[in-house]
Structures are given as C-alpha cells and as structure tokens.
C-alpha cells in the first residue's frame, strides 16, 4: 500500500494566473488612488488661485 500524497499542488498555469490577477488588481487600485489624489490637488490649487480653470 503506497501512501497517498498529502496535498495536490495547483498546476503552473493557475499559479501564474493568480499572480497576474493580483498584479492587475493592485495596478487598478493604484491608478484609482492616483486619480483621486490628482483631483484633490487640482481642486486645492484651483481654490487657492494658483491655477485658473480653462473651461470658464
């Protein structure tokens, strides 16, 4: 009687896919953070009169 393997490891494609998805999620999150920070800085500069809104 041969001992059964303790745990089957996922194949390489699944591991690579999970890593890619994690990187993609991190990138999207970082991009959203940069967008909100950019808007906040832009609005702050506009309120202080440092820059003028070109749409007016």
C-alpha distance matrix in Angstrom:
0.0 3.8 6.6 9.1 12.5 15.0 17.8 18.9 22.2 25.1 26.3 29.4 31.8 31.2 31.6 34.8 36.2 35.8 37.5 40.3 40.8 41.1 43.6 45.5 45.7 46.9 49.5 50.8 51.1 53.0 55.3 56.2 56.9 59.2 61.0 61.8 62.8 65.1 66.7 67.3 68.9 71.0 72.3 73.1 75.1 76.8 77.9 79.2 81.2 79.5 78.8 80.4 78.8 79.6 79.2 82.4
3.8 0.0 3.8 6.4 9.2 12.1 14.8 15.8 18.8 21.8 23.0 25.9 28.5 28.0 28.2 31.3 32.9 32.5 34.1 36.9 37.6 37.8 40.2 42.2 42.5 43.6 46.1 47.6 47.9 49.6 52.0 53.0 53.7 55.9 57.8 58.6 59.6 61.8 63.5 64.1 65.7 67.7 69.1 69.9 71.8 73.6 74.7 76.0 78.0 76.2 75.5 77.2 75.6 76.4 76.1 79.3
6.6 3.8 0.0 3.8 6.5 8.6 11.8 13.4 16.5 19.7 21.4 24.3 27.0 26.1 26.0 29.3 30.8 30.1 31.7 34.7 35.2 35.1 37.7 39.8 39.9 40.9 43.5 45.0 45.1 46.8 49.3 50.2 50.8 53.0 55.0 55.7 56.6 58.9 60.7 61.1 62.7 64.8 66.2 66.8 68.8 70.7 71.7 72.9 75.0 73.3 72.7 74.4 72.9 73.8 73.5 76.7
9.1 6.4 3.8 0.0 3.8 6.3 8.8 10.1 13.5 16.5 18.4 21.5 23.9 22.8 23.0 26.4 27.7 26.9 28.8 31.6 32.0 32.1 34.8 36.7 36.7 37.9 40.6 41.8 42.0 43.9 46.3 47.1 47.8 50.1 51.9 52.7 53.8 56.0 57.6 58.2 59.8 61.9 63.2 64.0 66.0 67.7 68.8 70.1 72.2 70.5 69.8 71.4 69.7 70.6 70.3 73.4
12.5 9.2 6.5 3.8 0.0 3.8 5.7 7.0 10.0 13.3 15.2 18.1 20.8 19.7 19.6 23.0 24.4 23.6 25.3 28.2 28.7 28.7 31.3 33.3 33.5 34.5 37.1 38.6 38.8 40.5 42.9 43.9 44.5 46.7 48.6 49.4 50.4 52.6 54.4 54.9 56.5 58.6 59.9 60.7 62.6 64.4 65.5 66.8 68.8 67.0 66.4 68.0 66.5 67.3 67.1 70.3
15.0 12.1 8.6 6.3 3.8 0.0 3.8 7.0 9.6 13.0 15.7 18.4 21.0 19.4 18.9 22.5 23.8 22.4 24.0 27.2 27.4 27.0 29.7 31.9 31.7 32.6 35.5 36.8 36.7 38.5 41.1 41.9 42.3 44.7 46.6 47.2 48.1 50.5 52.2 52.6 54.2 56.4 57.6 58.3 60.3 62.2 63.1 64.4 66.5 64.8 64.3 66.0 64.5 65.6 65.4 68.4
17.8 14.8 11.8 8.8 5.7 3.8 0.0 3.8 6.3 9.5 12.4 15.2 17.6 15.7 15.3 19.0 20.1 18.8 20.6 23.7 23.8 23.6 26.4 28.4 28.2 29.3 32.1 33.4 33.4 35.2 37.7 38.5 39.1 41.4 43.3 44.0 45.0 47.3 48.9 49.5 51.1 53.2 54.5 55.2 57.2 59.0 60.0 61.4 63.4 61.8 61.1 62.7 61.2 62.1 61.9 64.9
18.9 15.8 13.4 10.1 7.0 7.0 3.8 0.0 3.8 6.5 9.0 12.2 14.4 12.8 13.0 16.5 17.6 16.8 18.8 21.5 21.9 22.2 24.8 26.6 26.8 28.2 30.6 31.9 32.4 34.2 36.4 37.3 38.3 40.4 42.1 43.1 44.3 46.3 48.0 48.8 50.4 52.3 53.6 54.6 56.5 58.1 59.4 60.8 62.6 60.9 60.0 61.6 59.9 60.7 60.3 63.5
22.2 18.8 16.5 13.5 10.0 9.6 6.3 3.8 0.0 3.8 6.4 8.9 11.5 10.0 9.6 13.0 14.5 13.8 15.3 18.2 18.9 19.1 21.4 23.4 23.9 25.0 27.4 28.9 29.4 31.1 33.2 34.4 35.3 37.3 39.1 40.2 41.3 43.2 45.0 45.9 47.3 49.2 50.7 51.7 53.4 55.1 56.5 57.8 59.6 57.7 56.9 58.5 56.9 57.6 57.4 60.6
25.1 21.8 19.7 16.5 13.3 13.0 9.5 6.5 3.8 0.0 3.8 6.6 8.2 6.4 6.8 10.2 11.1 10.8 12.9 15.3 15.9 16.6 19.0 20.6 21.2 22.7 24.8 26.1 27.0 28.8 30.7 31.9 33.1 34.9 36.6 37.8 39.1 40.8 42.5 43.6 45.1 46.8 48.4 49.5 51.2 52.7 54.2 55.6 57.3 55.5 54.4 55.9 54.1 54.7 54.4 57.7
26.3 23.0 21.4 18.4 15.2 15.7 12.4 9.0 6.4 3.8 0.0 3.8 5.6 5.7 6.7 9.0 10.3 11.3 12.9 14.7 16.0 17.2 19.0 20.4 21.7 23.3 24.9 26.4 27.7 29.2 30.8 32.3 33.7 35.3 36.8 38.5 39.7 41.1 43.0 44.3 45.6 47.1 48.9 50.2 51.6 53.1 54.8 56.2 57.6 55.7 54.5 55.9 54.1 54.5 54.2 57.7
29.4 25.9 24.3 21.5 18.1 18.4 15.2 12.2 8.9 6.6 3.8 0.0 3.8 5.5 5.2 6.1 8.5 10.0 10.7 12.3 14.2 15.5 16.6 18.2 20.0 21.2 22.5 24.3 25.9 27.0 28.5 30.4 31.7 33.0 34.7 36.5 37.5 38.8 40.9 42.3 43.3 44.8 46.8 48.0 49.2 50.8 52.7 53.9 55.3 53.2 51.9 53.5 51.8 52.1 52.0 55.5
31.8 28.5 27.0 23.9 20.8 21.0 17.6 14.4 11.5 8.2 5.6 3.8 0.0 3.8 5.5 5.2 6.0 8.6 9.9 10.5 12.2 14.2 15.4 16.2 18.2 19.9 20.9 22.3 24.2 25.6 26.7 28.5 30.2 31.4 32.7 34.7 36.0 37.1 38.9 40.6 41.8 43.0 44.9 46.4 47.6 49.0 50.9 52.4 53.6 51.6 50.1 51.4 49.6 49.7 49.5 53.0
31.2 28.0 26.1 22.8 19.7 19.4 15.7 12.8 10.0 6.4 5.7 5.5 3.8 0.0 3.8 5.5 5.1 6.2 8.7 9.9 10.5 12.3 14.3 15.2 16.4 18.3 19.8 21.0 22.4 24.2 25.6 27.0 28.6 30.2 31.5 33.1 34.6 36.0 37.6 39.1 40.5 41.9 43.6 45.0 46.5 47.8 49.5 51.1 52.5 50.7 49.4 50.6 48.7 49.1 48.7 52.1
31.6 28.2 26.0 23.0 19.6 18.9 15.3 13.0 9.6 6.8 6.7 5.2 5.5 3.8 0.0 3.8 5.4 5.2 6.3 8.7 10.0 10.7 12.5 14.3 15.4 16.7 18.4 20.1 21.2 22.6 24.4 26.0 27.2 28.7 30.5 32.0 33.1 34.6 36.6 37.8 39.0 40.6 42.4 43.6 45.0 46.6 48.3 49.6 51.1 49.2 48.1 49.6 48.0 48.5 48.4 51.7
34.8 31.3 29.3 26.4 23.0 22.5 19.0 16.5 13.0 10.2 9.0 6.1 5.2 5.5 3.8 0.0 3.8 5.5 5.1 6.2 8.6 9.9 10.6 12.2 14.2 15.4 16.4 18.3 20.0 21.0 22.4 24.4 25.8 26.9 28.6 30.5 31.5 32.7 34.8 36.2 37.3 38.7 40.7 42.0 43.1 44.7 46.6 47.9 49.2 47.1 45.8 47.3 45.7 46.0 46.0 49.5
36.2 32.9 30.8 27.7 24.4 23.8 20.1 17.6 14.5 11.1 10.3 8.5 6.0 5.1 5.4 3.8 0.0 3.8 5.4 5.1 6.2 8.6 9.9 10.4 12.2 14.2 15.2 16.4 18.2 19.8 20.9 22.5 24.3 25.6 26.9 28.7 30.2 31.3 33.1 34.7 36.0 37.2 39.1 40.6 41.9 43.2 45.0 46.6 47.8 46.0 44.5 45.8 43.9 44.2 43.9 47.4
35.8 32.5 30.1 26.9 23.6 22.4 18.8 16.8 13.8 10.8 11.3 10.0 8.6 6.2 5.2 5.5 3.8 0.0 3.8 5.4 5.1 6.2 8.6 9.8 10.5 12.3 14.2 15.3 16.5 18.3 19.9 21.2 22.6 24.3 25.8 27.2 28.6 30.1 31.8 33.1 34.6 36.1 37.7 39.0 40.6 42.0 43.6 45.1 46.6 44.9 43.7 45.1 43.3 43.9 43.7 46.9
37.5 34.1 31.7 28.8 25.3 24.0 20.6 18.8 15.3 12.9 12.9 10.7 9.9 8.7 6.3 5.1 5.4 3.8 0.0 3.8 5.5 5.1 6.2 8.6 9.9 10.6 12.3 14.3 15.4 16.4 18.3 20.1 21.1 22.5 24.4 26.0 26.9 28.4 30.5 31.7 32.8 34.4 36.3 37.4 38.8 40.5 42.2 43.4 44.9 42.9 41.8 43.5 41.9 42.5 42.6 45.9
40.3 36.9 34.7 31.6 28.2 27.2 23.7 21.5 18.2 15.3 14.7 12.3 10.5 9.9 8.7 6.2 5.1 5.4 3.8 0.0 3.8 5.4 5.1 6.1 8.6 9.9 10.4 12.2 14.2 15.2 16.3 18.4 19.9 20.9 22.5 24.5 25.6 26.7 28.7 30.3 31.4 32.6 34.6 36.0 37.2 38.7 40.6 42.0 43.2 41.2 39.8 41.3 39.6 39.9 39.9 43.3
40.8 37.6 35.2 32.0 28.7 27.4 23.8 21.9 18.9 15.9 16.0 14.2 12.2 10.5 10.0 8.6 6.2 5.1 5.5 3.8 0.0 3.8 5.4 5.0 6.0 8.5 9.7 10.5 12.2 14.1 15.2 16.5 18.3 19.8 21.0 22.7 24.2 25.5 27.1 28.7 30.2 31.4 33.1 34.6 36.1 37.3 39.1 40.7 42.0 40.3 39.0 40.2 38.3 38.9 38.6 41.9
41.1 37.8 35.1 32.1 28.7 27.0 23.6 22.2 19.1 16.6 17.2 15.5 14.2 12.3 10.7 9.9 8.6 6.2 5.1 5.4 3.8 0.0 3.8 5.4 5.1 6.2 8.6 10.0 10.6 12.2 14.2 15.5 16.5 18.3 20.0 21.4 22.5 24.2 26.0 27.1 28.5 30.2 31.8 33.0 34.6 36.2 37.7 39.1 40.7 38.9 37.9 39.4 37.8 38.7 38.6 41.8
43.6 40.2 37.7 34.8 31.3 29.7 26.4 24.8 21.4 19.0 19.0 16.6 15.4 14.3 12.5 10.6 9.9 8.6 6.2 5.1 5.4 3.8 0.0 3.8 5.5 5.1 6.1 8.6 9.8 10.4 12.2 14.3 15.3 16.4 18.3 20.1 20.9 22.2 24.4 25.7 26.7 28.3 30.3 31.4 32.6 34.3 36.1 37.3 38.7 36.7 35.6 37.3 35.8 36.5 36.7 39.9
45.5 42.2 39.8 36.7 33.3 31.9 28.4 26.6 23.4 20.6 20.4 18.2 16.2 15.2 14.3 12.2 10.4 9.8 8.6 6.1 5.0 5.4 3.8 0.0 3.8 5.4 5.0 6.2 8.6 9.8 10.5 12.4 14.2 15.3 16.5 18.6 19.9 20.9 22.7 24.4 25.7 26.8 28.7 30.3 31.5 32.8 34.7 36.2 37.4 35.6 34.2 35.5 33.7 34.2 34.1 37.5
45.7 42.5 39.9 36.7 33.5 31.7 28.2 26.8 23.9 21.2 21.7 20.0 18.2 16.4 15.4 14.2 12.2 10.5 9.9 8.6 6.0 5.1 5.5 3.8 0.0 3.8 5.4 5.2 6.2 8.6 9.9 10.7 12.4 14.3 15.4 16.8 18.4 19.9 21.4 22.7 24.4 25.8 27.3 28.7 30.4 31.7 33.2 34.9 36.4 34.8 33.6 34.9 33.1 33.9 33.7 36.8
46.9 43.6 40.9 37.9 34.5 32.6 29.3 28.2 25.0 22.7 23.3 21.2 19.9 18.3 16.7 15.4 14.2 12.3 10.6 9.9 8.5 6.2 5.1 5.4 3.8 0.0 3.8 5.5 5.1 6.1 8.5 9.9 10.5 12.3 14.3 15.5 16.4 18.2 20.1 21.1 22.4 24.2 25.9 26.9 28.5 30.1 31.7 33.0 34.6 32.8 31.9 33.5 32.1 33.2 33.3 36.4
49.5 46.1 43.5 40.6 37.1 35.5 32.1 30.6 27.4 24.8 24.9 22.5 20.9 19.8 18.4 16.4 15.2 14.2 12.3 10.4 9.7 8.6 6.1 5.0 5.4 3.8 0.0 3.8 5.4 5.1 6.1 8.6 9.8 10.5 12.3 14.4 15.2 16.3 18.4 20.0 20.9 22.3 24.3 25.6 26.8 28.3 30.2 31.5 32.8 30.9 29.6 31.2 29.7 30.5 30.7 33.9
50.8 47.6 45.0 41.8 38.6 36.8 33.4 31.9 28.9 26.1 26.4 24.3 22.3 21.0 20.1 18.3 16.4 15.3 14.3 12.2 10.5 10.0 8.6 6.2 5.2 5.5 3.8 0.0 3.8 5.5 5.1 6.2 8.6 9.9 10.6 12.5 14.2 15.2 16.7 18.5 20.0 21.0 22.7 24.4 25.8 26.9 28.7 30.4 31.7 30.1 28.7 29.8 28.0 28.8 28.6 31.8
51.1 47.9 45.1 42.0 38.8 36.7 33.4 32.4 29.4 27.0 27.7 25.9 24.2 22.4 21.2 20.0 18.2 16.5 15.4 14.2 12.2 10.6 9.8 8.6 6.2 5.1 5.4 3.8 0.0 3.8 5.4 5.2 6.3 8.7 10.0 10.8 12.3 14.2 15.6 16.7 18.4 20.0 21.4 22.7 24.5 25.8 27.2 28.8 30.5 29.1 28.0 29.4 27.8 29.1 29.0 31.9
53.0 49.6 46.8 43.9 40.5 38.5 35.2 34.2 31.1 28.8 29.2 27.0 25.6 24.2 22.6 21.0 19.8 18.3 16.4 15.2 14.1 12.2 10.4 9.8 8.6 6.1 5.1 5.5 3.8 0.0 3.8 5.5 5.1 6.2 8.7 10.1 10.5 12.2 14.4 15.3 16.4 18.2 20.0 21.0 22.4 24.2 25.8 27.0 28.5 26.7 25.9 27.6 26.4 27.6 28.0 31.0
55.3 52.0 49.3 46.3 42.9 41.1 37.7 36.4 33.2 30.7 30.8 28.5 26.7 25.6 24.4 22.4 20.9 19.9 18.3 16.3 15.2 14.2 12.2 10.5 9.9 8.5 6.1 5.1 5.4 3.8 0.0 3.8 5.4 5.1 6.2 8.7 9.8 10.4 12.4 14.3 15.3 16.3 18.4 19.9 21.0 22.3 24.3 25.8 26.9 25.2 23.8 25.2 23.7 24.7 24.9 28.0
56.2 53.0 50.2 47.1 43.9 41.9 38.5 37.3 34.4 31.9 32.3 30.4 28.5 27.0 26.0 24.4 22.5 21.2 20.1 18.4 16.5 15.5 14.3 12.4 10.7 9.9 8.6 6.2 5.2 5.5 3.8 0.0 3.8 5.4 5.1 6.3 8.6 9.8 10.7 12.4 14.3 15.3 16.6 18.4 20.1 21.1 22.6 24.5 25.9 24.7 23.3 24.5 22.7 24.0 23.9 26.7
56.9 53.7 50.8 47.8 44.5 42.3 39.1 38.3 35.3 33.1 33.7 31.7 30.2 28.6 27.2 25.8 24.3 22.6 21.1 19.9 18.3 16.5 15.3 14.2 12.4 10.5 9.8 8.6 6.3 5.1 5.4 3.8 0.0 3.8 5.5 5.3 6.1 8.5 10.0 10.6 12.3 14.2 15.5 16.5 18.3 19.9 21.2 22.6 24.4 23.0 22.3 23.9 22.7 24.4 24.7 27.2
59.2 55.9 53.0 50.1 46.7 44.7 41.4 40.4 37.3 34.9 35.3 33.0 31.4 30.2 28.7 26.9 25.6 24.3 22.5 20.9 19.8 18.3 16.4 15.3 14.3 12.3 10.5 9.9 8.7 6.2 5.1 5.4 3.8 0.0 3.8 5.5 5.1 6.0 8.6 9.8 10.4 12.0 14.1 15.2 16.3 18.0 19.8 21.0 22.4 20.6 19.7 21.5 20.4 21.9 22.5 25.3
61.0 57.8 55.0 51.9 48.6 46.6 43.3 42.1 39.1 36.6 36.8 34.7 32.7 31.5 30.5 28.6 26.9 25.8 24.4 22.5 21.0 20.0 18.3 16.5 15.4 14.3 12.3 10.6 10.0 8.7 6.2 5.1 5.5 3.8 0.0 3.8 5.5 5.1 6.3 8.6 10.0 10.5 12.3 14.2 15.4 16.3 18.3 20.1 21.1 19.8 18.3 19.5 17.9 19.3 19.5 22.3
61.8 58.6 55.7 52.7 49.4 47.2 44.0 43.1 40.2 37.8 38.5 36.5 34.7 33.1 32.0 30.5 28.7 27.2 26.0 24.5 22.7 21.4 20.1 18.6 16.8 15.5 14.4 12.5 10.8 10.1 8.7 6.3 5.3 5.5 3.8 0.0 3.8 5.4 5.1 6.2 8.7 9.8 10.6 12.2 14.3 15.2 16.5 18.4 20.1 19.2 18.2 19.4 17.9 19.9 20.0 22.3
62.8 59.6 56.6 53.8 50.4 48.1 45.0 44.3 41.3 39.1 39.7 37.5 36.0 34.6 33.1 31.5 30.2 28.6 26.9 25.6 24.2 22.5 20.9 19.9 18.4 16.4 15.2 14.2 12.3 10.5 9.8 8.6 6.1 5.1 5.5 3.8 0.0 3.8 5.5 5.1 6.2 8.5 9.9 10.5 12.3 14.1 15.4 16.6 18.4 17.1 16.6 18.5 17.8 20.0 20.7 22.9
65.1 61.8 58.9 56.0 52.6 50.5 47.3 46.3 43.2 40.8 41.1 38.8 37.1 36.0 34.6 32.7 31.3 30.1 28.4 26.7 25.5 24.2 22.2 20.9 19.9 18.2 16.3 15.2 14.2 12.2 10.4 9.8 8.5 6.0 5.1 5.4 3.8 0.0 3.8 5.5 5.2 6.0 8.5 9.8 10.6 12.1 14.2 15.4 16.5 14.9 13.8 15.6 14.8 16.6 17.6 20.0
66.7 63.5 60.7 57.6 54.4 52.2 48.9 48.0 45.0 42.5 43.0 40.9 38.9 37.6 36.6 34.8 33.1 31.8 30.5 28.7 27.1 26.0 24.4 22.7 21.4 20.1 18.4 16.7 15.6 14.4 12.4 10.7 10.0 8.6 6.3 5.1 5.5 3.8 0.0 3.8 5.5 5.1 6.0 8.5 9.9 10.4 12.1 14.2 15.3 14.6 13.2 14.2 12.9 15.1 15.4 17.6
67.3 64.1 61.1 58.2 54.9 52.6 49.5 48.8 45.9 43.6 44.3 42.3 40.6 39.1 37.8 36.2 34.7 33.1 31.7 30.3 28.7 27.1 25.7 24.4 22.7 21.1 20.0 18.5 16.7 15.3 14.3 12.4 10.6 9.8 8.6 6.2 5.1 5.5 3.8 0.0 3.8 5.5 5.3 6.1 8.7 9.9 10.6 12.4 14.4 13.8 13.5 15.0 14.3 17.1 17.7 19.2
68.9 65.7 62.7 59.8 56.5 54.2 51.1 50.4 47.3 45.1 45.6 43.3 41.8 40.5 39.0 37.3 36.0 34.6 32.8 31.4 30.2 28.5 26.7 25.7 24.4 22.4 20.9 20.0 18.4 16.4 15.3 14.3 12.3 10.4 10.0 8.7 6.2 5.2 5.5 3.8 0.0 3.8 5.5 5.0 6.2 8.5 9.9 10.6 12.3 11.0 11.0 13.2 13.4 16.1 17.5 19.0
71.0 67.7 64.8 61.9 58.6 56.4 53.2 52.3 49.2 46.8 47.1 44.8 43.0 41.9 40.6 38.7 37.2 36.1 34.4 32.6 31.4 30.2 28.3 26.8 25.8 24.2 22.3 21.0 20.0 18.2 16.3 15.3 14.2 12.0 10.5 9.8 8.5 6.0 5.1 5.5 3.8 0.0 3.8 5.4 5.2 6.1 8.6 10.0 10.7 9.6 8.4 10.0 9.7 12.3 13.7 15.3
72.3 69.1 66.2 63.2 59.9 57.6 54.5 53.6 50.7 48.4 48.9 46.8 44.9 43.6 42.4 40.7 39.1 37.7 36.3 34.6 33.1 31.8 30.3 28.7 27.3 25.9 24.3 22.7 21.4 20.0 18.4 16.6 15.5 14.1 12.3 10.6 9.9 8.5 6.0 5.3 5.5 3.8 0.0 3.8 5.5 5.0 6.1 8.6 9.9 10.2 9.4 10.2 9.7 13.0 13.7 14.6
73.1 69.9 66.8 64.0 60.7 58.3 55.2 54.6 51.7 49.5 50.2 48.0 46.4 45.0 43.6 42.0 40.6 39.0 37.4 36.0 34.6 33.0 31.4 30.3 28.7 26.9 25.6 24.4 22.7 21.0 19.9 18.4 16.5 15.2 14.2 12.2 10.5 9.8 8.5 6.1 5.0 5.4 3.8 0.0 3.8 5.4 5.2 6.3 8.7 8.8 9.5 11.3 11.9 15.4 16.7 17.2
75.1 71.8 68.8 66.0 62.6 60.3 57.2 56.5 53.4 51.2 51.6 49.2 47.6 46.5 45.0 43.1 41.9 40.6 38.8 37.2 36.1 34.6 32.6 31.5 30.4 28.5 26.8 25.8 24.5 22.4 21.0 20.1 18.3 16.3 15.4 14.3 12.3 10.6 9.9 8.7 6.2 5.2 5.5 3.8 0.0 3.8 5.5 5.2 6.2 5.2 6.0 8.5 10.0 13.2 15.3 15.8
76.8 73.6 70.7 67.7 64.4 62.2 59.0 58.1 55.1 52.7 53.1 50.8 49.0 47.8 46.6 44.7 43.2 42.0 40.5 38.7 37.3 36.2 34.3 32.8 31.7 30.1 28.3 26.9 25.8 24.2 22.3 21.1 19.9 18.0 16.3 15.2 14.1 12.1 10.4 9.9 8.5 6.1 5.0 5.4 3.8 0.0 3.8 5.5 5.2 6.1 5.2 6.0 7.0 10.6 12.2 12.3
77.9 74.7 71.7 68.8 65.5 63.1 60.0 59.4 56.5 54.2 54.8 52.7 50.9 49.5 48.3 46.6 45.0 43.6 42.2 40.6 39.1 37.7 36.1 34.7 33.2 31.7 30.2 28.7 27.2 25.8 24.3 22.6 21.2 19.8 18.3 16.5 15.4 14.2 12.1 10.6 9.9 8.6 6.1 5.2 5.5 3.8 0.0 3.8 5.5 7.7 8.3 8.9 9.9 13.7 14.8 14.2
79.2 76.0 72.9 70.1 66.8 64.4 61.4 60.8 57.8 55.6 56.2 53.9 52.4 51.1 49.6 47.9 46.6 45.1 43.4 42.0 40.7 39.1 37.3 36.2 34.9 33.0 31.5 30.4 28.8 27.0 25.8 24.5 22.6 21.0 20.1 18.4 16.6 15.4 14.2 12.4 10.6 10.0 8.6 6.3 5.2 5.5 3.8 0.0 3.8 5.6 7.9 9.6 11.8 15.3 17.1 16.4
81.2 78.0 75.0 72.2 68.8 66.5 63.4 62.6 59.6 57.3 57.6 55.3 53.6 52.5 51.1 49.2 47.8 46.6 44.9 43.2 42.0 40.7 38.7 37.4 36.4 34.6 32.8 31.7 30.5 28.5 26.9 25.9 24.4 22.4 21.1 20.1 18.4 16.5 15.3 14.4 12.3 10.7 9.9 8.7 6.2 5.2 5.5 3.8 0.0 3.8 5.4 6.6 9.5 12.6 14.9 13.9
79.5 76.2 73.3 70.5 67.0 64.8 61.8 60.9 57.7 55.5 55.7 53.2 51.6 50.7 49.2 47.1 46.0 44.9 42.9 41.2 40.3 38.9 36.7 35.6 34.8 32.8 30.9 30.1 29.1 26.7 25.2 24.7 23.0 20.6 19.8 19.2 17.1 14.9 14.6 13.8 11.0 9.6 10.2 8.8 5.2 6.1 7.7 5.6 3.8 0.0 3.8 6.9 10.1 12.7 15.6 15.5
78.8 75.5 72.7 69.8 66.4 64.3 61.1 60.0 56.9 54.4 54.5 51.9 50.1 49.4 48.1 45.8 44.5 43.7 41.8 39.8 39.0 37.9 35.6 34.2 33.6 31.9 29.6 28.7 28.0 25.9 23.8 23.3 22.3 19.7 18.3 18.2 16.6 13.8 13.2 13.5 11.0 8.4 9.4 9.5 6.0 5.2 8.3 7.9 5.4 3.8 0.0 3.8 6.7 9.0 12.0 12.3
80.4 77.2 74.4 71.4 68.0 66.0 62.7 61.6 58.5 55.9 55.9 53.5 51.4 50.6 49.6 47.3 45.8 45.1 43.5 41.3 40.2 39.4 37.3 35.5 34.9 33.5 31.2 29.8 29.4 27.6 25.2 24.5 23.9 21.5 19.5 19.4 18.5 15.6 14.2 15.0 13.2 10.0 10.2 11.3 8.5 6.0 8.9 9.6 6.6 6.9 3.8 0.0 3.8 6.2 8.9 8.7
78.8 75.6 72.9 69.7 66.5 64.5 61.2 59.9 56.9 54.1 54.1 51.8 49.6 48.7 48.0 45.7 43.9 43.3 41.9 39.6 38.3 37.8 35.8 33.7 33.1 32.1 29.7 28.0 27.8 26.4 23.7 22.7 22.7 20.4 17.9 17.9 17.8 14.8 12.9 14.3 13.4 9.7 9.7 11.9 10.0 7.0 9.9 11.8 9.5 10.1 6.7 3.8 0.0 3.8 5.5 6.1
79.6 76.4 73.8 70.6 67.3 65.6 62.1 60.7 57.6 54.7 54.5 52.1 49.7 49.1 48.5 46.0 44.2 43.9 42.5 39.9 38.9 38.7 36.5 34.2 33.9 33.2 30.5 28.8 29.1 27.6 24.7 24.0 24.4 21.9 19.3 19.9 20.0 16.6 15.1 17.1 16.1 12.3 13.0 15.4 13.2 10.6 13.7 15.3 12.6 12.7 9.0 6.2 3.8 0.0 3.8 5.5
79.2 76.1 73.5 70.3 67.1 65.4 61.9 60.3 57.4 54.4 54.2 52.0 49.5 48.7 48.4 46.0 43.9 43.7 42.6 39.9 38.6 38.6 36.7 34.1 33.7 33.3 30.7 28.6 29.0 28.0 24.9 23.9 24.7 22.5 19.5 20.0 20.7 17.6 15.4 17.7 17.5 13.7 13.7 16.7 15.3 12.2 14.8 17.1 14.9 15.6 12.0 8.9 5.5 3.8 0.0 3.8
82.4 79.3 76.7 73.4 70.3 68.4 64.9 63.5 60.6 57.7 57.7 55.5 53.0 52.1 51.7 49.5 47.4 46.9 45.9 43.3 41.9 41.8 39.9 37.5 36.8 36.4 33.9 31.8 31.9 31.0 28.0 26.7 27.2 25.3 22.3 22.3 22.9 20.0 17.6 19.2 19.0 15.3 14.6 17.2 15.8 12.3 14.2 16.4 13.9 15.5 12.3 8.7 6.1 5.5 3.8 0.0
